[in-house]
Amino acid sequence: MTLPHGRTEATITDLRESYALALDDWGTTYFIFHTALQQTGQYGFTDLRLGTRVALTPIDHPKGARGIEVEVVWR
């Protein structure tokens, strides 16, 4: 789903110690560093689980698509 201001929703498909991968509804996989997750007070990077929906701002990076300004939509 595309959200206002160029943001999109994606689902966490892989979790590692310092990063996660999230897949959007159009098949794009975003690399998310643990520091990209916005600390909203309720959820942090350690709260992510496989299947968690996140809202993110997509950016192009030489190594592939990245997600920044990531917020948990639902766990």
N, C-alpha and C positions, 0 to 999 in steps of 0.2 A: 504494500500500500504506500502511495506517495502522500506525504504530509505537507503542510504549508512550509514555506521558506526553504524549499529544497531538501527537506528531511525525508527519510524513508523508514519503513519498519522492516525488520529482519528477525530471523529465528536463530538462536545459538545452536550450532551444529557440532562444534568441537571446542573443548576447554583444555587449556594448558596452564602451567603455573603463572605465566606472565602475559598471556594473550588468549584471545578467543577468536573463533571464526563464526560469522553469521551469514545466513543465506536469505536473500530477499525473495519476493514472490516472482521475480523475473529471471531468477537463476544466477544472480551476481553474488559472489562470496566476498565478504568484507573482512579484512584483518583488523582486529580491535586490540590495541595495547591496553593493559590493565589501567594505565593512567588516563585513558580516553573516557572511562566511565565517570559520568558526573555524579558526585556525592550529593544526593538529594536528601540525605538524612535517613532514608528508609532502606535503601539497598546500596551495596558496594560490590566490587568485583567478586569477592568471595561468595556472594549470594547468588551468582549466576549458576544456572543448571542447564543441561541440554534441554532444548525446547523453550527456554525463556525468550519472550518477545521483547525486542529492544527498538527504540527509535534512535536514529543516528543521522548525522550529516555525512554524506558520502564525499570523499575526495579522491582525485586521481593521484597516484604515486607511481614512481618508476617501477616499483616492484609489484604493483597491482592495486586494486581497490582497497581503500581503508575507510574505516568508520571513526569519526570523531564526535565529540559532544554527545556521547551515548547515554541514554536513560532507559531504565527498565520500564516497560509498559505493563507486563504481567509475568509472573513466575509460574 
